[in-house]
Amino acid sequence: MLHNIKKDKINLLMPRELTESASRVAKELNKSLGELVRKVLKKFINNFEKRKLEEQLREGYEANYNYYLKTDDEFKFADLE
């Protein structure tokens, strides 16, 4: 899976309780602790980026709301022709 991908080695300091819980879950899933951490981190980053994009879209829609209302009003009369 990660054989042909460039990798960086990192060290993490975590509370012992978290390490023990993560190790237990990794064992139940037949995964290494490193693989579990990679998957969880990737999922967290994907969710973070999705929420960030959704916020940017919401802000854009709100910023353009009055413009869309004005445009809608302008075409109201064209629809009557």
C-alpha positions as CSV (number, residue, x, y, z in Angstrom):
1,M,0.0,0.0,0.0
2,L,2.6,2.6,1.0
3,H,5.6,0.9,-0.7
4,N,6.0,3.3,-3.6
5,I,4.9,6.5,-1.7
6,K,7.4,8.9,-0.3
7,K,7.1,8.8,3.5
8,D,8.2,10.9,6.4
9,K,8.8,9.4,9.9
10,I,7.3,11.4,12.8
11,N,7.3,10.9,16.5
12,L,4.2,11.6,18.5
13,L,3.7,12.2,22.1
14,M,0.2,11.1,23.2
15,P,-1.3,10.4,26.6
16,R,-0.8,6.8,27.6
17,E,-4.5,6.1,27.8
18,L,-4.9,7.3,24.1
19,T,-2.0,5.1,23.0
20,E,-3.4,2.1,24.8
21,S,-6.9,2.6,23.3
22,A,-5.5,3.2,19.8
23,S,-3.4,0.0,20.1
24,R,-6.4,-2.0,21.2
25,V,-8.5,-0.8,18.3
26,A,-5.7,-1.3,15.8
27,K,-5.3,-4.9,17.0
28,E,-9.1,-5.5,16.8
29,L,-9.0,-4.2,13.2
30,N,-5.9,-6.3,12.3
31,K,-4.0,-3.0,11.5
32,S,-0.8,-1.6,12.7
33,L,-0.9,1.4,15.0
34,G,0.8,3.5,12.3
35,E,-1.9,2.4,9.7
36,L,-4.7,3.3,12.1
37,V,-3.2,6.7,12.8
38,R,-2.7,7.4,9.1
39,K,-6.3,6.5,8.3
40,V,-7.7,8.5,11.2
41,L,-5.6,11.5,10.3
42,K,-6.5,11.4,6.7
43,K,-10.2,11.2,7.5
44,F,-9.9,14.1,9.9
45,I,-8.1,16.2,7.2
46,N,-10.8,15.3,4.6
47,N,-13.6,16.3,7.0
48,F,-11.8,19.5,7.9
49,E,-11.3,20.5,4.2
50,K,-15.0,19.6,3.4
51,R,-16.2,21.8,6.3
52,K,-13.9,24.6,5.2
53,L,-15.2,24.5,1.6
54,E,-18.8,24.3,2.8
55,E,-18.2,27.5,4.9
56,Q,-16.6,29.3,2.0
57,L,-19.6,28.4,-0.3
58,R,-22.1,29.5,2.4
59,E,-20.2,32.8,2.8
60,G,-20.3,33.3,-1.0
61,Y,-24.0,32.6,-1.3
62,E,-24.7,35.0,1.6
63,A,-22.5,37.7,0.0
64,N,-24.3,37.4,-3.3
65,Y,-27.8,37.0,-2.0
66,N,-28.8,40.6,-2.6
67,Y,-27.4,40.5,-6.1
68,Y,-29.5,37.4,-6.9
69,L,-32.6,39.1,-5.5
70,K,-32.0,42.2,-7.6
71,T,-31.5,40.1,-10.7
72,D,-34.6,38.2,-10.0
73,D,-36.6,41.4,-9.7
74,E,-35.2,42.7,-13.0
75,F,-36.3,39.6,-14.9
76,K,-39.8,39.6,-13.3
77,F,-41.0,42.1,-16.0
78,A,-39.2,40.2,-18.8
79,D,-41.2,37.1,-17.9
80,L,-44.5,39.0,-18.4
81,E,-43.7,39.9,-22.0
